[in-house]
Every structure is written in structure tokens, then in C-alpha cells.
Amino acid sequence: MPRYIIERTVGKLTADELHAAGVRSNAVIAEMPGIVWIKSYVSDAEGKIYCEYDAPDEESVREHARRAGLPIDRISLVALEVSPAMFA
């Protein structure tokens, strides 16, 4: 399944706002088979969240965001995943 990194500009979220967004995301994922939220990284300094998802296609990522009320600045398709262990 394709993997995507989604960049979202959200400003500095409170813990409650972040929790609410996560709950909405999970609720939508439960209705959309084939979408898996892997993890997200929050940058308060940039006001951004970088999310990692598996999804059938980019349109599914956009539909998930629309239903969950989440912004999307950019979607990047991951071509290759590398880790330090691969270069030892």
C-alpha cells in the first residue's frame, strides 16, 4: 500500500485541540477501509503537523482530511523508506 507524508499548518494546538483532531481522524478512518494512520509529528515552532499514512491513493488521503476537518498543505508520496540500520 502506498505511504504518504501529509503536511498540515495548524498553528499551536492545545492538548485538547490535538486530542479532538485525533479523535475525529480515528472516527473517519473507521469509516474508510484501507486508510491507516501510522504516526504524526507536531512542530509547535512551525505550527505544523507532519502525518504519516498508508492509503490506497492521494484522493483517499484528501477525502479523509475533508471528512475529519483537517487541513492539507502538501501530500508527498513516499518512494523509499530508509533507516540508519540499512547503512551499517
C-alpha positions, 0 to 999 in steps of 0.5 A: 500500500502506498505511504504518504507524508501529509503536511498540515499548518495548524498553528499551536494546538492545545492538548485538547485541540490535538486530542479532538483532531485525533479523535475525529481522524480515528472516527473517519478512518473507521469509516474508510477501509484501507486508510491507516494512520501510522504516526504524526509529528507536531512542530509547535515552532512551525505550527505544523503537523507532519502525518504519516499514512498508508492509503490506497491513493492521494484522493483517499488521503484528501477525502479523509482530511475533508471528512475529519476537518483537517487541513492539507498543505502538501501530500508527498508520496513516499518512494523509499523508506530508509533507516540508519540500520540499512547503512551499517 
